[in-house]
Amino acid sequence: MRTQWESLLQNLGQWQGSFTRFSPQGECLEDIPSLVSLEGLDENRRIRQVVRLSPVNAEPPPEKVFEYSSLNRSTLFFDSGAFSQGSMQWAPFAEFGAELGLIAGPRRLRLVQLFDRASQLSQLTLIREQLAGTAAPERPALSLEDLLGDWQGQAVTLYPDWRSPDTYATRLLVQRQGDQLSQQLSYPGGTLTSTATVSGSLLRFEQGAQPVQVLLLPDGASATAPRQVQARQPLFLEVGWLLQPDLRQRLIRSYDAKGGWVNLTLVTERRQGV
């Protein structure tokens, strides 16, 4: 298993793409071309990160440059380079959010989900990137049919205190019944069943004390989050990425009922019978 720093190094390179901002209802608000460079310095003991955004018909802002030689405790990386960084704690009347990033060969997919001081989901930014000099095609926008079926996978859970990871099998059964979607998630601790109302590219799961929504996005992506964080209830933020018709990854950042960040889980699952 790689160290956290070695896992970060899987992201080195020049990543060309765009920052696409969406409303919580899925409306595309703006799309800004981007170039993000991560360069190893001093035999990869330090990282220089340069972010360049190029808004259309606007003066590009100065590039942002960051250098670091250690990782913040709010960030965790998997061996593949997949990662999440964000708030360690949710609290009332404070801004809250996280970035979730997946990597597959020459492509990366990152999602930033932000909540305002009223704890309402206020903004989503989807970042689609590929290594400079490669021509990996973008995937079609995720559809409801892409999610249906019997998904069996493997999950790895990392913890902010760097204890040993947990690895376990998962199964997700997704079925459509008219304008509703039902799913059953099985894992070693039990089974969770939920039902969503389908409204275009938006799935609304209203059960329980912490209702969530799933937004279907370009490049085979999905964004899962509460529409509004409820106090004294666990919550999670998730990005999904359909890499192939039968292969999907999901990255889940989970918080406990006190609002504290408890773990980060990467699920790699395959649809059976495809």
HELIX and SHEET records of a PDB file:
HELIX    1   1 GLN A    4  LEU A    8  1                                   5    
HELIX    2   2 LEU A    9  ASN A   11  5                                   3    
HELIX    3   3 LEU A  144  LEU A  147  1                                   4    
SHEET    1   A 9 LYS A  64  TYR A  68  0                                        
SHEET    2   A 9 ARG A  46  LEU A  53 -1                                        
SHEET    3   A 9 CYS A  28  LEU A  41 -1                                        
SHEET    4   A 9 GLY A  13  PHE A  22 -1                                        
SHEET    5   A 9 LEU A 121  LEU A 131 -1                                        
SHEET    6   A 9 ARG A 107  PHE A 115 -1                                        
SHEET    7   A 9 PHE A  96  ALA A 104 -1                                        
SHEET    8   A 9 PHE A  83  GLY A  86 -1                                        
SHEET    9   A 9 THR A  75  PHE A  77 -1                                        
SHEET    1   B11 GLY A 149  LEU A 158  0                                        
SHEET    2   B11 ASP A 166  GLN A 177 -1                                        
SHEET    3   B11 GLN A 180  TYR A 187 -1                                        
SHEET    4   B11 GLY A 190  SER A 199 -1                                        
SHEET    5   B11 LEU A 202  PHE A 205 -1                                        
SHEET    6   B11 VAL A 212  LEU A 217 -1                                        
SHEET    7   B11 ALA A 221  PRO A 226 -1                                        
SHEET    8   B11 LEU A 235  GLN A 244 -1                                        
SHEET    9   B11 LEU A 247  TYR A 255 -1                                        
SHEET   10   B11 TRP A 261  ARG A 271 -1                                        
SHEET   11   B11 GLY A 149  LEU A 158 -1                                        
END                                                                             
